[in-house]
Every structure is written in C-alpha cells, then in structure tokens.
Amino acid sequence: LDADKKKREKPSREKQQGGRISLRQAKILNEMKRQTRLLEEQLKNNGCPAAFKELEANRNRIEEERAAMQAERDGAGTQLESMKAALEAVKTENSGLQDTIARLELYLSMFKLSAVTEKAIEEFTEWNAVIRDGKPLEFLLQCGLTLY
C-alpha cells in the first residue's frame, strides 16, 4: 500500500517533460497501469498464461496511447509554431500599413497646404485685379467688409 502511494506521489514522465495530457487520457493510462499491476501480481502468484497475454495486450495499449499522446503534443507544437509565424507576418504587415498610413497623412497635409496656397494665390490675383481696376473699396463692400 505504501509503495502504491509513493508511486502515485511521483510525477509522471509526461508531467516531468512538461507535456500535458487530457483528463480522459490520464484516466485511461491510470486504469491500464492499475490493470497491469494486478495482472503482474496474478502472474507472479499463478503463472497463468492468459494473464500474461492480457498483460502483453495492456502494455501494447499503453504504448499506443503514449504514441497517440506524443503525436498530439507534436501536433500542438507544430500548430503553435505556425501560429507564431502567422503572428510575426501580421506584425510585419501591420508595420507596413502604419508606414503607408503615415505616408498618406503626409500627402494629405501637403495637398491641404497646396490647396490653401492655391486659394490664397487666387484671392491675391483677384485682389490685384481689383486694385488695377481702381475699385478696391467696392470689392471690400461686395465681400461684406465694412469700414468704421
């Protein structure tokens, strides 16, 4: 009983290696290990060939479960790596988009400045024409400006 308790307290190889197994898989493995211990006891006591065959079958199932769990862990690792690569690609794309946005904002501000400059040139040209015509006062009154 004490030996069984010590075995249960010891971390499993999967836990020592940092791998995670599902609760269902842990239950299956624990049940198979329990059955294996019982069959080993039965084999020691009786030397029964049927128990030996069942023991061998249990060991094979345990190995199959371990292989399946390892494949699942490997698949999760591969999936994690591909997700990391996708994240890096998105970061790079985001950086490129931010550069594009900054460039477009610069172009927009330059366009606004050129539009303001163009409007000022138009008004200046119009004002020069008014002055040449000798009617600046009429123009100011037309624009709604009043003189006090």
C-alpha positions in Angstrom: 0.0 0.0 0.0 2.8 2.4 0.8 4.6 1.6 -2.4 1.4 2.3 -4.4 1.1 5.6 -2.5 4.7 6.6 -3.3 4.2 5.7 -7.0 1.1 8.0 -7.1 3.0 10.9 -5.5 5.8 10.6 -8.0 5.2 12.9 -11.0 4.6 11.0 -14.2 7.2 11.1 -17.1 4.7 13.2 -19.1 4.5 15.8 -16.4 8.3 15.9 -15.9 8.7 16.5 -19.6 6.3 19.4 -19.4 3.7 17.7 -21.6 0.0 17.9 -20.9 -2.4 15.1 -21.3 -6.2 15.3 -21.2 -8.2 14.0 -18.3 -9.6 11.2 -20.4 -6.1 10.1 -21.4 -4.9 10.3 -17.9 -7.8 8.1 -16.7 -7.2 5.6 -19.5 -3.5 5.4 -18.6 -4.1 5.1 -14.9 -6.6 2.3 -15.4 -4.3 0.4 -17.7 -1.4 0.8 -15.3 -3.7 -0.5 -12.5 -4.7 -3.5 -14.5 -1.1 -4.1 -15.4 -0.1 -4.2 -11.8 -3.0 -6.5 -10.9 -2.0 -8.8 -13.8 1.6 -8.8 -12.8 0.6 -9.9 -9.3 -1.7 -12.6 -10.7 1.1 -13.8 -13.0 3.6 -13.9 -10.1 1.2 -15.9 -8.0 -0.3 -18.2 -10.5 2.0 -18.2 -13.6 -1.2 -18.1 -15.7 -0.6 -17.8 -19.5 -3.9 -16.0 -20.0 -2.8 -13.3 -17.6 0.5 -13.0 -19.4 -1.3 -12.5 -22.7 -3.6 -9.8 -21.2 -0.6 -8.2 -19.6 1.1 -8.0 -23.0 -2.1 -6.6 -24.6 -2.3 -3.9 -21.9 1.4 -2.9 -22.4 0.7 -2.6 -26.2 -2.3 -0.4 -25.5 -0.3 1.8 -23.1 2.4 2.2 -25.8 -0.3 3.0 -28.4 -1.8 5.7 -26.0 1.7 7.1 -25.4 2.4 7.3 -29.1 -1.0 9.0 -29.7 -0.4 11.5 -26.9 3.1 12.2 -28.3 1.6 12.8 -31.8 -1.0 15.1 -30.2 1.7 17.0 -28.4 3.8 17.2 -31.6 0.8 18.5 -33.5 0.1 21.1 -30.8 3.8 22.2 -31.0 3.6 22.5 -34.8 0.4 24.4 -34.6 1.9 26.7 -32.0 4.9 27.4 -34.3 2.7 28.1 -37.3 0.6 30.5 -35.1 3.8 32.3 -34.0 4.9 32.6 -37.7 1.4 34.0 -38.6 1.6 36.5 -35.7 5.0 37.7 -37.0 3.6 38.0 -40.5 0.7 40.1 -39.2 3.1 42.3 -37.2 5.2 42.9 -40.3 2.1 43.7 -42.4 0.8 46.0 -39.6 4.1 47.8 -39.6 3.9 48.3 -43.4 0.3 49.5 -43.1 1.4 52.0 -40.4 4.1 53.3 -42.7 1.6 53.6 -45.6 -0.9 55.5 -43.3 1.8 57.9 -42.2 2.8 58.5 -45.8 -0.8 59.1 -46.9 -1.3 61.5 -44.0 1.8 63.4 -45.1 0.5 63.5 -48.7 -2.9 64.8 -47.4 -1.4 67.5 -45.3 0.8 68.6 -48.3 -2.4 68.6 -50.5 -4.2 70.7 -48.0 -1.3 73.1 -47.8 -1.2 73.3 -51.6 -5.0 73.8 -51.8 -4.7 76.7 -49.2 -1.8 78.2 -51.1 -3.8 77.9 -54.4 -6.8 79.6 -52.8 -4.6 82.4 -51.4 -3.0 82.9 -54.9 -6.5 83.1 -56.4 -7.6 85.7 -53.9 -4.3 87.6 -54.3 -4.7 87.6 -58.0 -8.3 88.7 -57.7 -7.3 91.5 -55.3 -4.5 92.6 -57.6 -7.1 92.8 -60.5 -9.4 94.9 -58.3 -6.6 97.2 -57.4 -5.6 97.5 -61.1 -9.2 98.3 -61.9 -9.1 101.0 -59.2 -12.1 99.7 -57.3 -10.8 98.2 -54.0 -13.5 99.9 -51.9 -16.3 98.5 -54.0 -14.7 95.0 -53.7 -14.4 95.2 -49.9 -18.0 96.3 -49.6 -19.1 93.5 -52.0 -17.3 90.9 -49.8 -19.2 92.2 -46.8 -16.4 94.2 -45.1 -17.4 97.5 -43.6 -15.2 100.4 -42.7 -15.6 102.2 -39.5 
